[in-house]
Amino acid sequence: NHLFEHPIGLITADEVVLAGGYPAQSNTGYWLRTGEYYWTMSPHNFNGSIVNMLVVYNDGKLSGSAVHSTYDGVRPVINLKAGTTFEKEGKGTTDNPYMVVTD
């Protein structure tokens, strides 16, 4: 099954905070801020029949939002094993991607 051979998940709130995101506080100066809303896989709370998940807002803050909200962005994450490196020539674009090198 190729689905689990190279699993991809959503970013967690912990990863957003480690990158410079703040709970309920705007921060436009960290690399995970895209200027768009996107969901994390981290729960915020459960309020009766409404589930709230943590969302990175367009201003970079991390805050809860109900899952029935219309935010439609996601941020995929892959985990790389220790010893993985990148070739420095790539720019991370479609025409000039980063090259991942494993041992």
C-alpha atoms as one frame of an Amber mdcrd trajectory, in Angstrom:
protein
   0.000   0.000   0.000   1.704   3.195  -1.192  -0.409   5.360   1.106   1.650
   4.365   4.142   4.972   3.807   2.422   5.714   7.554   2.513   3.142   9.004
   4.939   2.303  12.697   4.906   0.432  14.405   7.729  -0.745  17.884   8.636
   1.444  20.238  10.620   0.947  20.308  14.395   0.532  23.359  16.599   3.826
  22.434  18.326   5.660  22.699  15.002   4.069  26.102  14.321   5.119  27.393
  17.757   8.675  26.066  17.311   8.858  27.964  14.006   7.783  31.234  15.657
   3.983  31.195  15.712   2.261  32.467  18.849  -1.074  31.400  20.313  -3.636
  34.216  19.852  -0.924  36.754  18.909  -0.130  38.079  15.439   3.358  37.406
  14.069   4.049  38.146  10.419   7.790  37.500  10.593   8.200  33.716  10.674
   8.630  31.350   7.767   5.454  29.304   8.303   3.256  32.386   7.956   1.858
  32.290   4.432  -0.667  35.138   4.553  -3.405  32.506   4.177  -5.399  30.532
   6.738  -4.476  26.870   7.171  -5.467  24.060   9.499  -3.212  22.167  11.875
  -3.945  18.646  13.041  -3.971  19.814  16.693  -7.250  19.987  18.596  -8.176
  23.168  20.452 -11.308  22.186  22.377 -14.691  20.525  22.223 -17.641  22.778
  22.970 -20.867  20.784  23.130 -21.423  19.571  19.570 -18.709  21.775  18.026
 -15.115  20.611  17.606 -12.492  23.354  17.430  -9.089  22.772  15.860  -6.047
  25.053  15.874  -5.676  27.190  12.760  -2.833  29.445  11.630  -4.542  32.704
  10.670  -3.488  34.980   7.803  -1.666  37.249  10.289   0.358  34.303  11.621
  -1.438  33.810  14.933  -2.422  30.357  16.116  -5.998  30.136  17.375  -8.968
  27.794  17.539 -11.709  27.565  14.955 -14.713  25.310  14.498 -14.199  22.524
  11.974 -17.232  23.670  10.001 -15.447  26.970   9.207 -14.675  27.712   5.579
 -10.889  27.837   5.930  -9.560  25.500   3.298  -5.765  25.590   3.564  -3.555
  22.805   4.875   0.188  22.533   5.429   1.531  19.028   4.733   4.485  17.697
   6.677   6.862  14.841   6.020   9.402  13.523   8.486  12.935  12.899   7.289
  15.276  10.420   8.900  18.488  11.561  10.573  21.316  12.127   8.102  19.051
  13.548   5.402  20.552  16.536   3.608  19.577  18.928   0.831  21.570  19.965
  -2.185  22.231  23.692  -1.887  21.615  24.476  -5.566  17.814  24.120  -5.416
  15.505  27.060  -4.803  12.403  25.097  -3.792  10.485  25.997  -6.952   8.868
  23.734  -9.552  11.583  24.577 -12.073  14.459  24.345  -9.566  13.400  22.068
  -6.660  15.386  21.180  -3.556  16.976  17.768  -3.862  16.719  15.514  -0.826
  19.714  13.228  -0.300  19.597  10.234   2.029  22.312   7.837   2.999
